[in-house]
Amino acid sequence: MLSVDEEGFVLPVLATPQDEETDGVAVTVEPEGGSEQPTSDPVMAMPVTG
């Protein structure tokens, strides 16, 4: 889940692979409190390298 400050801005997130098979990160819109798995198509997706 993304953290939002008092002014409504999303705070920076450091994305690092959990293991060698992780190849990207994506953001979905979920109900308040989150979901166990994505329930919508990603609104943003990008590869993770390193």
ABEGO torsion letter per residue (X at the ends): XBBBBAAGBBBBBBBBBABAABABBBBBBBBBGEBABBABBBABBBBBBX
